[in-house]
Amino acid sequence: MKSKKDPGSSAGPNPGFSRRGFLGVGLGSGAVGVGLLEKPAVAEPAGAEVVGPQAVPVTLNINGKPVNLTLEPRVTLLDAMRNYIGLTGAKKVCDRATCGACTVMLNGKIVYSCTVLAIDAQGKEIQTIEGLAAPGELHPVSAAFWNNDAQQCGYCTPGFVMAATGFLKENPNPTDADVRHGLGGNFCRCGTYMGIRKAVLEAAETLKKGGASNG
């Protein structure tokens, strides 16, 4: 997700980060984790703090406001937002870090919220699609999606809007190929990719002209 070229792409534009590349890193890390399971278990040192399994206090800073919750440590950020806070913009689809429908920003970086534990998101700035613009207003990226019919059923749209917003922070002057590469970690079952790419390019122009943004 940082400045690494997508390992699955051919020689082409590298817009600065690839969510698909990030997924590859995550899978690689998982493989390492599996290897660790083969080692003998090591007892925790005496007096080591153990969190859970019972519910514990958790404070999340979401869209600039602290939210105090009591959650089991296994609850993901996605489930905390949807089931405990009522922020349902991020969608739960694959729940396996594949589709991108649950994309939010964590300290300004796009992440799959189904892969982040709520307890680990404490102390970080969480931004969801509900916080991109003031009530009753549209963020330039959201407006561009509307203008270009970049949604059909709309279920994947919040994730795409958040991914596009993060992408444009890193790539303010993208080409169509850059957009195709940079949003490779989000999928639309309805197949509105052409409209999505046009929307991101339009939003880039709007933002360069001083379009309002809470990002």
C-alpha positions as CSV (number, residue, x, y, z in Angstrom):
1,M,0.0,0.0,0.0
2,K,3.0,2.2,0.3
3,S,5.3,3.0,-2.6
4,K,5.6,-0.5,-3.9
5,K,4.7,-1.6,-7.4
6,D,1.9,-4.1,-7.7
7,P,3.6,-7.4,-8.0
8,G,0.8,-8.7,-10.1
9,S,1.0,-6.0,-12.8
10,S,3.1,-5.8,-15.9
11,A,5.5,-2.9,-16.4
12,G,3.3,0.1,-16.4
13,P,2.4,3.2,-14.4
14,N,3.0,3.0,-10.6
15,P,0.7,5.7,-9.1
16,G,2.4,5.6,-5.7
17,F,0.6,2.7,-3.9
18,S,-1.5,-0.3,-4.8
19,R,-4.1,-1.8,-2.6
20,R,-3.7,-5.0,-4.4
21,G,0.0,-4.9,-3.6
22,F,-1.0,-4.3,0.0
23,L,-3.1,-7.4,-0.1
24,G,-0.2,-9.4,-1.4
25,V,1.9,-8.2,1.5
26,G,-0.8,-9.2,3.9
27,L,-1.1,-12.7,2.5
28,G,2.7,-13.0,2.7
29,S,2.6,-12.0,6.3
30,G,-0.1,-14.5,6.9
31,A,2.1,-17.2,5.5
32,V,4.8,-16.3,8.0
33,G,2.2,-16.4,10.7
34,V,1.3,-20.0,9.8
35,G,5.0,-20.9,10.0
36,L,5.1,-19.5,13.5
37,L,2.3,-21.8,14.6
38,E,4.6,-24.7,14.1
39,K,7.0,-23.5,16.9
40,P,6.5,-24.6,20.5
41,A,4.2,-22.4,22.5
42,V,6.0,-20.0,24.9
43,A,4.4,-19.3,28.2
44,E,3.6,-15.6,29.0
45,P,5.9,-14.2,31.6
46,A,4.5,-13.8,35.1
47,G,2.5,-10.6,35.5
48,A,2.0,-10.1,31.7
49,E,-1.2,-8.2,30.9
50,V,-3.8,-10.2,29.0
51,V,-6.6,-8.4,27.2
52,G,-9.8,-10.2,27.0
53,P,-11.6,-12.4,26.1
54,Q,-14.2,-10.4,28.1
55,A,-15.3,-7.0,26.8
56,V,-13.0,-4.1,27.5
57,P,-13.4,-0.3,27.2
58,V,-12.4,0.9,23.7
59,T,-12.3,4.6,22.5
60,L,-12.4,5.2,18.8
61,N,-11.8,8.6,17.2
62,I,-14.2,8.5,14.2
63,N,-14.7,11.5,11.9
64,G,-13.1,13.8,14.5
65,K,-15.2,12.7,17.5
66,P,-14.4,10.2,20.2
67,V,-16.7,7.2,20.6
68,N,-16.6,5.2,23.8
69,L,-17.5,1.5,23.5
70,T,-17.2,-1.8,25.4
71,L,-16.1,-4.5,23.0
72,E,-14.6,-7.9,23.0
73,P,-11.0,-7.6,21.7
74,R,-11.9,-9.8,18.7
75,V,-14.4,-7.3,17.3
76,T,-13.2,-5.8,14.0
77,L,-13.3,-2.0,13.2
78,L,-15.9,-2.8,10.6
79,D,-18.2,-4.6,13.0
80,A,-17.7,-2.0,15.6
81,M,-18.8,0.8,13.2
82,R,-21.8,-1.1,11.8
83,N,-23.1,-2.9,14.8
84,Y,-22.2,-0.7,17.7
85,I,-22.1,2.8,16.3
86,G,-24.5,2.8,13.4
87,L,-22.1,3.9,10.7
88,T,-23.2,1.6,7.9
89,G,-21.4,3.3,4.9
90,A,-18.6,0.7,5.0
91,K,-20.2,-2.5,3.8
92,K,-19.5,-6.1,5.0
93,V,-19.3,-8.2,1.9
94,C,-16.4,-10.7,1.6
95,D,-15.0,-10.1,5.2
96,R,-11.7,-11.4,3.8
97,A,-9.8,-8.3,2.6
98,T,-10.7,-9.0,-1.0
99,C,-13.6,-6.8,-2.3
100,G,-12.8,-3.3,-0.7
101,A,-16.4,-2.5,0.2
102,C,-15.4,-1.9,3.8
103,T,-12.6,0.7,2.9
104,V,-12.0,3.5,5.4
105,M,-9.1,5.7,6.2
106,L,-6.9,5.2,9.2
107,N,-4.5,8.1,9.9
108,G,-5.0,9.2,6.3
109,K,-4.2,5.8,4.7
110,I,-6.9,3.6,3.1
111,V,-7.4,0.2,4.9
112,Y,-9.9,-2.7,4.8
113,S,-11.8,-2.2,8.0
114,C,-12.6,-5.9,8.2
115,T,-8.9,-6.6,8.8
116,V,-8.4,-4.1,11.6
117,L,-9.3,-4.9,15.2
118,A,-11.2,-2.1,16.8
119,I,-9.0,-2.3,19.8
120,D,-5.9,-1.7,17.6
121,A,-7.5,1.4,16.0
122,Q,-7.5,3.3,19.3
123,G,-5.5,6.5,19.2
124,K,-5.8,6.8,15.4
125,E,-7.8,9.1,13.2
126,I,-10.6,7.0,11.6
127,Q,-12.5,8.6,8.6
128,T,-15.5,7.0,7.1
129,I,-17.6,8.1,4.1
130,E,-20.1,9.7,6.6
131,G,-17.3,12.2,7.6
132,L,-16.1,13.2,4.2
133,A,-18.4,16.2,3.9
134,A,-20.8,18.2,6.0
135,P,-24.4,16.9,6.3
136,G,-26.3,17.7,3.2
137,E,-23.2,18.3,1.1
138,L,-21.2,16.1,-1.2
139,H,-17.4,15.6,-1.2
140,P,-16.0,16.2,-4.7
141,V,-15.3,12.5,-5.1
142,S,-18.9,11.6,-4.2
143,A,-20.2,14.3,-6.5
144,A,-18.1,13.0,-9.4
145,F,-19.5,9.5,-8.8
146,W,-23.0,10.9,-9.1
147,N,-22.1,13.0,-12.2
148,N,-20.7,10.0,-14.0
149,D,-23.2,7.3,-13.1
150,A,-20.4,5.5,-11.4
151,Q,-22.8,3.4,-9.3
152,Q,-25.5,0.9,-10.1
153,C,-26.7,-1.1,-7.0
154,G,-24.4,1.2,-5.0
155,Y,-23.3,-1.4,-2.5
156,C,-19.6,-1.1,-3.4
157,T,-19.7,2.7,-3.9
158,P,-18.7,3.9,-0.4
159,G,-15.6,1.7,-0.5
160,F,-14.7,3.0,-3.9
161,V,-15.3,6.7,-2.8
162,M,-13.0,6.2,0.2
163,A,-10.4,4.4,-1.9
164,A,-10.5,7.1,-4.6
165,T,-10.2,9.9,-2.0
166,G,-7.1,8.3,-0.5
167,F,-5.7,7.6,-4.0
168,L,-6.1,11.3,-5.0
169,K,-4.3,12.4,-1.9
170,E,-1.3,10.5,-3.1
171,N,-1.8,11.0,-6.9
172,P,-3.4,14.5,-7.6
173,N,-2.7,14.2,-11.3
174,P,-3.6,10.7,-12.3
175,T,-4.0,9.2,-15.7
176,D,-6.7,6.6,-16.6
177,A,-4.1,3.9,-16.3
178,D,-3.1,5.2,-12.8
179,V,-6.7,5.1,-11.6
180,R,-7.1,1.5,-12.9
181,H,-4.0,0.4,-11.1
182,G,-4.6,2.4,-7.9
183,L,-8.1,1.2,-7.3
184,G,-7.2,-2.4,-8.1
185,G,-8.1,-3.5,-4.6
186,N,-11.8,-2.6,-5.0
187,F,-14.4,-4.7,-7.0
188,C,-17.8,-3.8,-8.4
189,R,-20.0,-6.7,-9.3
190,C,-22.2,-4.4,-11.4
191,G,-19.1,-3.6,-13.6
192,T,-19.3,0.2,-13.5
193,Y,-15.5,0.6,-13.8
194,M,-15.7,2.9,-16.8
195,G,-17.8,5.4,-14.9
196,I,-15.7,5.0,-11.8
197,R,-12.5,5.9,-13.6
198,K,-14.2,8.9,-15.2
199,A,-15.4,10.0,-11.8
200,V,-12.0,9.8,-10.3
201,L,-10.4,11.9,-13.1
202,E,-13.2,14.5,-12.8
203,A,-12.7,14.6,-9.0
204,A,-9.0,15.2,-9.5
205,E,-9.7,18.2,-11.7
206,T,-12.3,19.6,-9.2
207,L,-9.9,19.2,-6.2
208,K,-7.1,20.9,-8.2
209,K,-9.4,23.9,-8.7
210,G,-10.0,24.2,-5.0
211,G,-13.0,22.0,-4.6
212,A,-14.0,21.6,-0.9
213,S,-12.6,18.5,0.9
214,N,-12.6,17.4,4.4
215,G,-9.8,14.9,3.5
